[in-house]
Amino acid sequence: MPKKLFPDEKHIGNVEQVVTDSESNTVTHFVVGKGLLLKEHKLIPAVWVTKVDEEKIYLSVESRLFDCLTDYQPD
């Protein structure tokens, strides 16, 4: 089940993929999907994460910043 992403207590999407650095094996980004039919995907830097619990990931940025990010297109 995907984790839900919450910047300022507002749900902005679900984590659909975790991106890692193959050399250091650390998480670098999260691919977040938003929408039902025509999903948009954004790449969120892992350094924005402030807290993780059973169901949610909390971010240090405001939700309006999510809309400013460019769409992520996987290879």
PyMOL Python script that loads the backbone (N, CA, C, O; Angstrom):
from pymol import cmd

cmd.read_pdbstr("""\
ATOM      1  N   MET A   1       0.846  -1.183   0.000  1.00  0.00           N
ATOM      2  CA  MET A   1       0.000   0.000   0.000  1.00  0.00           C
ATOM      3  C   MET A   1       0.893   1.249   0.000  1.00  0.00           C
ATOM      4  O   MET A   1       1.791   1.369   0.833  1.00  0.00           O
ATOM      5  N   PRO A   2       0.649   2.167  -0.923  1.00  0.00           N
ATOM      6  CA  PRO A   2       1.512   3.353  -0.997  1.00  0.00           C
ATOM      7  C   PRO A   2       1.345   4.258   0.213  1.00  0.00           C
ATOM      8  O   PRO A   2       0.257   4.385   0.775  1.00  0.00           O
ATOM      9  N   LYS A   3       2.432   4.872   0.594  1.00  0.00           N
ATOM     10  CA  LYS A   3       2.391   5.863   1.675  1.00  0.00           C
ATOM     11  C   LYS A   3       1.819   7.157   1.141  1.00  0.00           C
ATOM     12  O   LYS A   3       2.027   7.504  -0.022  1.00  0.00           O
ATOM     13  N   LYS A   4       1.105   7.865   1.979  1.00  0.00           N
ATOM     14  CA  LYS A   4       0.522   9.152   1.615  1.00  0.00           C
ATOM     15  C   LYS A   4       1.491  10.261   2.000  1.00  0.00           C
ATOM     16  O   LYS A   4       2.128  10.204   3.052  1.00  0.00           O
ATOM     17  N   LEU A   5       1.597  11.274   1.136  1.00  0.00           N
ATOM     18  CA  LEU A   5       2.528  12.371   1.372  1.00  0.00           C
ATOM     19  C   LEU A   5       1.798  13.593   1.890  1.00  0.00           C
ATOM     20  O   LEU A   5       0.797  14.019   1.314  1.00  0.00           O
ATOM     21  N   PHE A   6       2.304  14.159   2.984  1.00  0.00           N
ATOM     22  CA  PHE A   6       1.688  15.317   3.628  1.00  0.00           C
ATOM     23  C   PHE A   6       2.729  16.392   3.888  1.00  0.00           C
ATOM     24  O   PHE A   6       3.554  16.234   4.788  1.00  0.00           O
ATOM     25  N   PRO A   7       2.716  17.493   3.119  1.00  0.00           N
ATOM     26  CA  PRO A   7       3.571  18.609   3.497  1.00  0.00           C
ATOM     27  C   PRO A   7       2.936  19.321   4.683  1.00  0.00           C
ATOM     28  O   PRO A   7       3.284  18.967   5.810  1.00  0.00           O
ATOM     29  N   ASP A   8       2.086  20.238   4.544  1.00  0.00           N
ATOM     30  CA  ASP A   8       1.494  21.023   5.628  1.00  0.00           C
ATOM     31  C   ASP A   8       0.132  20.461   6.038  1.00  0.00           C
ATOM     32  O   ASP A   8      -0.876  21.166   6.001  1.00  0.00           O
ATOM     33  N   GLU A   9       0.113  19.185   6.427  1.00  0.00           N
ATOM     34  CA  GLU A   9      -1.123  18.489   6.828  1.00  0.00           C
ATOM     35  C   GLU A   9      -2.121  18.343   5.687  1.00  0.00           C
ATOM     36  O   GLU A   9      -3.278  18.003   5.930  1.00  0.00           O
ATOM     37  N   LYS A  10      -1.704  18.590   4.452  1.00  0.00           N
ATOM     38  CA  LYS A  10      -2.571  18.451   3.280  1.00  0.00           C
ATOM     39  C   LYS A  10      -2.050  17.293   2.429  1.00  0.00           C
ATOM     40  O   LYS A  10      -0.879  17.270   2.051  1.00  0.00           O
ATOM     41  N   HIS A  11      -2.923  16.336   2.132  1.00  0.00           N
ATOM     42  CA  HIS A  11      -2.524  15.180   1.325  1.00  0.00           C
ATOM     43  C   HIS A  11      -2.275  15.629  -0.113  1.00  0.00           C
ATOM     44  O   HIS A  11      -3.158  16.213  -0.740  1.00  0.00           O
ATOM     45  N   ILE A  12      -1.069  15.358  -0.642  1.00  0.00           N
ATOM     46  CA  ILE A  12      -0.758  15.782  -2.015  1.00  0.00           C
ATOM     47  C   ILE A  12      -0.586  14.619  -2.975  1.00  0.00           C
ATOM     48  O   ILE A  12      -0.493  14.841  -4.182  1.00  0.00           O
ATOM     49  N   GLY A  13      -0.542  13.407  -2.492  1.00  0.00           N
ATOM     50  CA  GLY A  13      -0.380  12.269  -3.387  1.00  0.00           C
ATOM     51  C   GLY A  13       0.172  11.065  -2.648  1.00  0.00           C
ATOM     52  O   GLY A  13       0.384  11.093  -1.436  1.00  0.00           O
ATOM     53  N   ASN A  14       0.398  10.000  -3.417  1.00  0.00           N
ATOM     54  CA  ASN A  14       0.902   8.754  -2.853  1.00  0.00           C
ATOM     55  C   ASN A  14       2.258   8.411  -3.449  1.00  0.00           C
ATOM     56  O   ASN A  14       2.491   8.619  -4.640  1.00  0.00           O
ATOM     57  N   VAL A  15       3.143   7.889  -2.626  1.00  0.00           N
ATOM     58  CA  VAL A  15       4.444   7.442  -3.107  1.00  0.00           C
ATOM     59  C   VAL A  15       4.235   6.198  -3.960  1.00  0.00           C
ATOM     60  O   VAL A  15       3.659   5.211  -3.503  1.00  0.00           O
ATOM     61  N   GLU A  16       4.707   6.255  -5.201  1.00  0.00           N
ATOM     62  CA  GLU A  16       4.555   5.123  -6.110  1.00  0.00           C
ATOM     63  C   GLU A  16       5.875   4.423  -6.389  1.00  0.00           C
ATOM     64  O   GLU A  16       5.900   3.280  -6.845  1.00  0.00           O
ATOM     65  N   GLN A  17       6.971   5.118  -6.113  1.00  0.00           N
ATOM     66  CA  GLN A  17       8.285   4.525  -6.351  1.00  0.00           C
ATOM     67  C   GLN A  17       9.306   5.222  -5.463  1.00  0.00           C
ATOM     68  O   GLN A  17       9.191   6.416  -5.183  1.00  0.00           O
ATOM     69  N   VAL A  18      10.295   4.473  -5.028  1.00  0.00           N
ATOM     70  CA  VAL A  18      11.402   5.027  -4.255  1.00  0.00           C
ATOM     71  C   VAL A  18      12.647   4.953  -5.134  1.00  0.00           C
ATOM     72  O   VAL A  18      12.971   3.896  -5.676  1.00  0.00           O
ATOM     73  N   VAL A  19      13.339   6.079  -5.270  1.00  0.00           N
ATOM     74  CA  VAL A  19      14.545   6.141  -6.095  1.00  0.00           C
ATOM     75  C   VAL A  19      15.758   6.100  -5.169  1.00  0.00           C
ATOM     76  O   VAL A  19      15.837   6.862  -4.206  1.00  0.00           O
ATOM     77  N   THR A  20      16.701   5.205  -5.466  1.00  0.00           N
ATOM     78  CA  THR A  20      17.894   5.077  -4.632  1.00  0.00           C
ATOM     79  C   THR A  20      19.158   5.307  -5.450  1.00  0.00           C
ATOM     80  O   THR A  20      19.168   5.148  -6.671  1.00  0.00           O
ATOM     81  N   ASP A  21      20.206   5.679  -4.759  1.00  0.00           N
ATOM     82  CA  ASP A  21      21.530   5.792  -5.360  1.00  0.00           C
ATOM     83  C   ASP A  21      22.130   4.394  -5.330  1.00  0.00           C
ATOM     84  O   ASP A  21      22.265   3.803  -4.258  1.00  0.00           O
ATOM     85  N   SER A  22      22.488   3.861  -6.484  1.00  0.00           N
ATOM     86  CA  SER A  22      22.957   2.477  -6.554  1.00  0.00           C
ATOM     87  C   SER A  22      24.296   2.264  -5.856  1.00  0.00           C
ATOM     88  O   SER A  22      24.575   1.162  -5.382  1.00  0.00           O
ATOM     89  N   GLU A  23      25.124   3.297  -5.788  1.00  0.00           N
ATOM     90  CA  GLU A  23      26.425   3.143  -5.133  1.00  0.00           C
ATOM     91  C   GLU A  23      26.318   3.167  -3.611  1.00  0.00           C
ATOM     92  O   GLU A  23      26.902   2.326  -2.927  1.00  0.00           O
ATOM     93  N   SER A  24      25.570   4.132  -3.088  1.00  0.00           N
ATOM     94  CA  SER A  24      25.468   4.260  -1.627  1.00  0.00           C
ATOM     95  C   SER A  24      24.268   3.513  -1.051  1.00  0.00           C
ATOM     96  O   SER A  24      24.162   3.336   0.162  1.00  0.00           O
ATOM     97  N   ASN A  25      23.360   3.074  -1.935  1.00  0.00           N
ATOM     98  CA  ASN A  25      22.143   2.368  -1.534  1.00  0.00           C
ATOM     99  C   ASN A  25      21.289   3.201  -0.571  1.00  0.00           C
ATOM    100  O   ASN A  25      20.683   2.662   0.356  1.00  0.00           O
ATOM    101  N   THR A  26      21.248   4.515  -0.799  1.00  0.00           N
ATOM    102  CA  THR A  26      20.421   5.410   0.012  1.00  0.00           C
ATOM    103  C   THR A  26      19.285   5.974  -0.832  1.00  0.00           C
ATOM    104  O   THR A  26      19.403   6.104  -2.050  1.00  0.00           O
ATOM    105  N   VAL A  27      18.199   6.301  -0.173  1.00  0.00           N
ATOM    106  CA  VAL A  27      17.046   6.890  -0.855  1.00  0.00           C
ATOM    107  C   VAL A  27      17.381   8.328  -1.225  1.00  0.00           C
ATOM    108  O   VAL A  27      17.847   9.100  -0.388  1.00  0.00           O
ATOM    109  N   THR A  28      17.138   8.685  -2.495  1.00  0.00           N
ATOM    110  CA  THR A  28      17.406  10.052  -2.949  1.00  0.00           C
ATOM    111  C   THR A  28      16.124  10.816  -3.254  1.00  0.00           C
ATOM    112  O   THR A  28      16.046  12.023  -3.025  1.00  0.00           O
ATOM    113  N   HIS A  29      15.113  10.109  -3.775  1.00  0.00           N
ATOM    114  CA  HIS A  29      13.863  10.757  -4.182  1.00  0.00           C
ATOM    115  C   HIS A  29      12.691   9.788  -4.026  1.00  0.00           C
ATOM    116  O   HIS A  29      12.864   8.576  -3.896  1.00  0.00           O
ATOM    117  N   PHE A  30      11.494  10.373  -4.044  1.00  0.00           N
ATOM    118  CA  PHE A  30      10.253   9.610  -4.098  1.00  0.00           C
ATOM    119  C   PHE A  30       9.488  10.057  -5.332  1.00  0.00           C
ATOM    120  O   PHE A  30       9.405  11.253  -5.612  1.00  0.00           O
ATOM    121  N   VAL A  31       8.927   9.106  -6.074  1.00  0.00           N
ATOM    122  CA  VAL A  31       8.028   9.441  -7.174  1.00  0.00           C
ATOM    123  C   VAL A  31       6.627   9.451  -6.583  1.00  0.00           C
ATOM    124  O   VAL A  31       6.155   8.449  -6.044  1.00  0.00           O
ATOM    125  N   VAL A  32       5.969  10.603  -6.694  1.00  0.00           N
ATOM    126  CA  VAL A  32       4.651  10.788  -6.093  1.00  0.00           C
ATOM    127  C   VAL A  32       3.613  10.939  -7.189  1.00  0.00           C
ATOM    128  O   VAL A  32       3.775  11.751  -8.099  1.00  0.00           O
ATOM    129  N   GLY A  33       2.542  10.151  -7.100  1.00  0.00           N
ATOM    130  CA  GLY A  33       1.439  10.239  -8.046  1.00  0.00           C
ATOM    131  C   GLY A  33       0.282  11.006  -7.442  1.00  0.00           C
ATOM    132  O   GLY A  33      -0.065  10.829  -6.274  1.00  0.00           O
ATOM    133  N   LYS A  34      -0.312  11.868  -8.266  1.00  0.00           N
ATOM    134  CA  LYS A  34      -1.455  12.674  -7.815  1.00  0.00           C
ATOM    135  C   LYS A  34      -2.531  12.619  -8.891  1.00  0.00           C
ATOM    136  O   LYS A  34      -2.242  12.785 -10.076  1.00  0.00           O
ATOM    137  N   GLY A  35      -3.767  12.386  -8.477  1.00  0.00           N
ATOM    138  CA  GLY A  35      -4.880  12.326  -9.416  1.00  0.00           C
ATOM    139  C   GLY A  35      -5.410  10.913  -9.554  1.00  0.00           C
ATOM    140  O   GLY A  35      -4.788   9.951  -9.104  1.00  0.00           O
ATOM    141  N   LEU A  36      -6.580  10.804 -10.190  1.00  0.00           N
ATOM    142  CA  LEU A  36      -7.198   9.491 -10.351  1.00  0.00           C
ATOM    143  C   LEU A  36      -7.005   8.930 -11.753  1.00  0.00           C
ATOM    144  O   LEU A  36      -6.364   7.891 -11.919  1.00  0.00           O
ATOM    145  N   LEU A  37      -7.544   9.594 -12.754  1.00  0.00           N
ATOM    146  CA  LEU A  37      -7.468   9.075 -14.115  1.00  0.00           C
ATOM    147  C   LEU A  37      -6.194   9.506 -14.828  1.00  0.00           C
ATOM    148  O   LEU A  37      -5.428   8.666 -15.300  1.00  0.00           O
ATOM    149  N   LEU A  38      -5.970  10.787 -14.905  1.00  0.00           N
ATOM    150  CA  LEU A  38      -4.782  11.316 -15.572  1.00  0.00           C
ATOM    151  C   LEU A  38      -3.769  11.728 -14.514  1.00  0.00           C
ATOM    152  O   LEU A  38      -3.614  12.910 -14.207  1.00  0.00           O
ATOM    153  N   LYS A  39      -3.092  10.744 -13.970  1.00  0.00           N
ATOM    154  CA  LYS A  39      -2.156  11.014 -12.882  1.00  0.00           C
ATOM    155  C   LYS A  39      -0.987  11.856 -13.354  1.00  0.00           C
ATOM    156  O   LYS A  39      -0.461  11.668 -14.451  1.00  0.00           O
ATOM    157  N   GLU A  40      -0.592  12.792 -12.496  1.00  0.00           N
ATOM    158  CA  GLU A  40       0.662  13.490 -12.717  1.00  0.00           C
ATOM    159  C   GLU A  40       1.654  12.937 -11.706  1.00  0.00           C
ATOM    160  O   GLU A  40       1.285  12.598 -10.581  1.00  0.00           O
ATOM    161  N   HIS A  41       2.901  12.851 -12.108  1.00  0.00           N
ATOM    162  CA  HIS A  41       3.946  12.325 -11.243  1.00  0.00           C
ATOM    163  C   HIS A  41       4.998  13.393 -11.021  1.00  0.00           C
ATOM    164  O   HIS A  41       5.393  14.102 -11.948  1.00  0.00           O
ATOM    165  N   LYS A  42       5.446  13.498  -9.781  1.00  0.00           N
ATOM    166  CA  LYS A  42       6.466  14.469  -9.400  1.00  0.00           C
ATOM    167  C   LYS A  42       7.586  13.732  -8.675  1.00  0.00           C
ATOM    168  O   LYS A  42       7.359  12.711  -8.025  1.00  0.00           O
ATOM    169  N   LEU A  43       8.785  14.263  -8.796  1.00  0.00           N
ATOM    170  CA  LEU A  43       9.948  13.706  -8.124  1.00  0.00           C
ATOM    171  C   LEU A  43      10.250  14.568  -6.903  1.00  0.00           C
ATOM    172  O   LEU A  43      10.606  15.739  -7.037  1.00  0.00           O
ATOM    173  N   ILE A  44      10.108  13.988  -5.715  1.00  0.00           N
ATOM    174  CA  ILE A  44      10.283  14.710  -4.458  1.00  0.00           C
ATOM    175  C   ILE A  44      11.631  14.320  -3.839  1.00  0.00           C
ATOM    176  O   ILE A  44      11.879  13.132  -3.632  1.00  0.00           O
ATOM    177  N   PRO A  45      12.502  15.279  -3.541  1.00  0.00           N
ATOM    178  CA  PRO A  45      13.780  14.949  -2.900  1.00  0.00           C
ATOM    179  C   PRO A  45      13.580  14.360  -1.503  1.00  0.00           C
ATOM    180  O   PRO A  45      12.746  14.842  -0.737  1.00  0.00           O
ATOM    181  N   ALA A  46      14.331  13.338  -1.183  1.00  0.00           N
ATOM    182  CA  ALA A  46      14.221  12.691   0.125  1.00  0.00           C
ATOM    183  C   ALA A  46      14.607  13.634   1.260  1.00  0.00           C
ATOM    184  O   ALA A  46      14.157  13.444   2.390  1.00  0.00           O
ATOM    185  N   VAL A  47      15.424  14.635   0.990  1.00  0.00           N
ATOM    186  CA  VAL A  47      15.833  15.571   2.049  1.00  0.00           C
ATOM    187  C   VAL A  47      14.665  16.414   2.545  1.00  0.00           C
ATOM    188  O   VAL A  47      14.773  17.048   3.595  1.00  0.00           O
ATOM    189  N   TRP A  48      13.556  16.437   1.820  1.00  0.00           N
ATOM    190  CA  TRP A  48      12.363  17.170   2.260  1.00  0.00           C
ATOM    191  C   TRP A  48      11.600  16.426   3.344  1.00  0.00           C
ATOM    192  O   TRP A  48      10.742  17.016   4.001  1.00  0.00           O
ATOM    193  N   VAL A  49      11.887  15.156   3.548  1.00  0.00           N
ATOM    194  CA  VAL A  49      11.156  14.336   4.521  1.00  0.00           C
ATOM    195  C   VAL A  49      11.595  14.702   5.935  1.00  0.00           C
ATOM    196  O   VAL A  49      12.784  14.735   6.249  1.00  0.00           O
ATOM    197  N   THR A  50      10.591  14.979   6.784  1.00  0.00           N
ATOM    198  CA  THR A  50      10.886  15.300   8.180  1.00  0.00           C
ATOM    199  C   THR A  50      10.459  14.190   9.132  1.00  0.00           C
ATOM    200  O   THR A  50      11.027  14.042  10.214  1.00  0.00           O
ATOM    201  N   LYS A  51       9.455  13.407   8.729  1.00  0.00           N
ATOM    202  CA  LYS A  51       8.915  12.379   9.624  1.00  0.00           C
ATOM    203  C   LYS A  51       8.206  11.324   8.785  1.00  0.00           C
ATOM    204  O   LYS A  51       7.595  11.636   7.763  1.00  0.00           O
ATOM    205  N   VAL A  52       8.294  10.071   9.227  1.00  0.00           N
ATOM    206  CA  VAL A  52       7.604   8.960   8.573  1.00  0.00           C
ATOM    207  C   VAL A  52       6.920   8.148   9.657  1.00  0.00           C
ATOM    208  O   VAL A  52       7.536   7.803  10.665  1.00  0.00           O
ATOM    209  N   ASP A  53       5.624   7.836   9.446  1.00  0.00           N
ATOM    210  CA  ASP A  53       4.945   6.934  10.373  1.00  0.00           C
ATOM    211  C   ASP A  53       4.328   5.793   9.576  1.00  0.00           C
ATOM    212  O   ASP A  53       4.671   5.604   8.408  1.00  0.00           O
ATOM    213  N   GLU A  54       3.437   5.039  10.174  1.00  0.00           N
ATOM    214  CA  GLU A  54       2.855   3.856   9.527  1.00  0.00           C
ATOM    215  C   GLU A  54       2.159   4.157   8.200  1.00  0.00           C
ATOM    216  O   GLU A  54       2.214   3.345   7.277  1.00  0.00           O
ATOM    217  N   GLU A  55       1.508   5.314   8.095  1.00  0.00           N
ATOM    218  CA  GLU A  55       0.700   5.618   6.918  1.00  0.00           C
ATOM    219  C   GLU A  55       1.131   6.850   6.147  1.00  0.00           C
ATOM    220  O   GLU A  55       0.761   7.008   4.984  1.00  0.00           O
ATOM    221  N   LYS A  56       1.907   7.731   6.774  1.00  0.00           N
ATOM    222  CA  LYS A  56       2.181   9.027   6.164  1.00  0.00           C
ATOM    223  C   LYS A  56       3.664   9.360   6.138  1.00  0.00           C
ATOM    224  O   LYS A  56       4.453   8.890   6.959  1.00  0.00           O
ATOM    225  N   ILE A  57       4.012  10.195   5.156  1.00  0.00           N
ATOM    226  CA  ILE A  57       5.335  10.803   5.081  1.00  0.00           C
ATOM    227  C   ILE A  57       5.112  12.302   5.149  1.00  0.00           C
ATOM    228  O   ILE A  57       4.340  12.856   4.367  1.00  0.00           O
ATOM    229  N   TYR A  58       5.782  12.956   6.079  1.00  0.00           N
ATOM    230  CA  TYR A  58       5.629  14.399   6.267  1.00  0.00           C
ATOM    231  C   TYR A  58       6.813  15.126   5.645  1.00  0.00           C
ATOM    232  O   TYR A  58       7.952  14.666   5.727  1.00  0.00           O
ATOM    233  N   LEU A  59       6.530  16.274   5.017  1.00  0.00           N
ATOM    234  CA  LEU A  59       7.561  17.047   4.332  1.00  0.00           C
ATOM    235  C   LEU A  59       7.793  18.386   5.006  1.00  0.00           C
ATOM    236  O   LEU A  59       6.929  18.896   5.720  1.00  0.00           O
ATOM    237  N   SER A  60       8.970  18.949   4.771  1.00  0.00           N
ATOM    238  CA  SER A  60       9.339  20.241   5.355  1.00  0.00           C
ATOM    239  C   SER A  60       8.932  21.421   4.479  1.00  0.00           C
ATOM    240  O   SER A  60       9.216  22.569   4.819  1.00  0.00           O
ATOM    241  N   VAL A  61       8.270  21.152   3.358  1.00  0.00           N
ATOM    242  CA  VAL A  61       7.874  22.226   2.437  1.00  0.00           C
ATOM    243  C   VAL A  61       6.355  22.339   2.395  1.00  0.00           C
ATOM    244  O   VAL A  61       5.650  21.427   2.827  1.00  0.00           O
ATOM    245  N   GLU A  62       5.856  23.449   1.881  1.00  0.00           N
ATOM    246  CA  GLU A  62       4.409  23.650   1.762  1.00  0.00           C
ATOM    247  C   GLU A  62       3.864  22.914   0.541  1.00  0.00           C
ATOM    248  O   GLU A  62       4.588  22.683  -0.427  1.00  0.00           O
ATOM    249  N   SER A  63       2.596  22.551   0.592  1.00  0.00           N
ATOM    250  CA  SER A  63       1.972  21.784  -0.486  1.00  0.00           C
ATOM    251  C   SER A  63       1.971  22.528  -1.817  1.00  0.00           C
ATOM    252  O   SER A  63       2.006  21.896  -2.873  1.00  0.00           O
ATOM    253  N   ARG A  64       1.931  23.847  -1.788  1.00  0.00           N
ATOM    254  CA  ARG A  64       1.895  24.598  -3.050  1.00  0.00           C
ATOM    255  C   ARG A  64       3.186  24.432  -3.850  1.00  0.00           C
ATOM    256  O   ARG A  64       3.185  24.627  -5.065  1.00  0.00           O
ATOM    257  N   LEU A  65       4.280  24.078  -3.190  1.00  0.00           N
ATOM    258  CA  LEU A  65       5.534  23.840  -3.895  1.00  0.00           C
ATOM    259  C   LEU A  65       5.434  22.614  -4.796  1.00  0.00           C
ATOM    260  O   LEU A  65       6.085  22.558  -5.839  1.00  0.00           O
ATOM    261  N   PHE A  66       4.625  21.634  -4.403  1.00  0.00           N
ATOM    262  CA  PHE A  66       4.437  20.417  -5.193  1.00  0.00           C
ATOM    263  C   PHE A  66       3.972  20.757  -6.603  1.00  0.00           C
ATOM    264  O   PHE A  66       4.453  20.168  -7.570  1.00  0.00           O
ATOM    265  N   ASP A  67       3.044  21.700  -6.731  1.00  0.00           N
ATOM    266  CA  ASP A  67       2.508  22.074  -8.039  1.00  0.00           C
ATOM    267  C   ASP A  67       3.542  22.774  -8.912  1.00  0.00           C
ATOM    268  O   ASP A  67       3.399  22.797 -10.134  1.00  0.00           O
ATOM    269  N   CYS A  68       4.571  23.341  -8.312  1.00  0.00           N
ATOM    270  CA  CYS A  68       5.616  24.048  -9.062  1.00  0.00           C
ATOM    271  C   CYS A  68       6.665  23.102  -9.639  1.00  0.00           C
ATOM    272  O   CYS A  68       7.423  23.489 -10.528  1.00  0.00           O
ATOM    273  N   LEU A  69       6.715  21.875  -9.146  1.00  0.00           N
ATOM    274  CA  LEU A  69       7.701  20.919  -9.638  1.00  0.00           C
ATOM    275  C   LEU A  69       7.343  20.468 -11.047  1.00  0.00           C
ATOM    276  O   LEU A  69       6.165  20.391 -11.397  1.00  0.00           O
ATOM    277  N   THR A  70       8.354  20.170 -11.855  1.00  0.00           N
ATOM    278  CA  THR A  70       8.096  19.674 -13.205  1.00  0.00           C
ATOM    279  C   THR A  70       7.587  18.241 -13.124  1.00  0.00           C
ATOM    280  O   THR A  70       7.910  17.509 -12.188  1.00  0.00           O
ATOM    281  N   ASP A  71       6.795  17.853 -14.106  1.00  0.00           N
ATOM    282  CA  ASP A  71       6.277  16.488 -14.148  1.00  0.00           C
ATOM    283  C   ASP A  71       7.422  15.502 -14.348  1.00  0.00           C
ATOM    284  O   ASP A  71       8.370  15.772 -15.085  1.00  0.00           O
ATOM    285  N   TYR A  72       7.320  14.370 -13.687  1.00  0.00           N
ATOM    286  CA  TYR A  72       8.330  13.316 -13.790  1.00  0.00           C
ATOM    287  C   TYR A  72       7.875  12.305 -14.825  1.00  0.00           C
ATOM    288  O   TYR A  72       6.755  11.799 -14.763  1.00  0.00           O
ATOM    289  N   GLN A  73       8.745  12.015 -15.772  1.00  0.00           N
ATOM    290  CA  GLN A  73       8.477  11.010 -16.799  1.00  0.00           C
ATOM    291  C   GLN A  73       9.525   9.906 -16.672  1.00  0.00           C
ATOM    292  O   GLN A  73      10.689  10.128 -17.005  1.00  0.00           O
ATOM    293  N   PRO A  74       9.138   8.727 -16.198  1.00  0.00           N
ATOM    294  CA  PRO A  74      10.118   7.641 -16.073  1.00  0.00           C
ATOM    295  C   PRO A  74      10.658   7.245 -17.448  1.00  0.00           C
ATOM    296  O   PRO A  74       9.985   7.397 -18.467  1.00  0.00           O
ATOM    297  N   ASP A  75      11.884   6.736 -17.447  1.00  0.00           N
ATOM    298  CA  ASP A  75      12.519   6.319 -18.718  1.00  0.00           C
ATOM    299  C   ASP A  75      11.797   5.175 -19.363  1.00  0.00           C
ATOM    300  O   ASP A  75      12.202   4.712 -20.429  1.00  0.00           O
TER     301      ASP A  75
END
""", "prot")
cmd.dss("prot")
cmd.show_as("cartoon", "prot")
cmd.util.cbc("prot")
cmd.orient("prot")
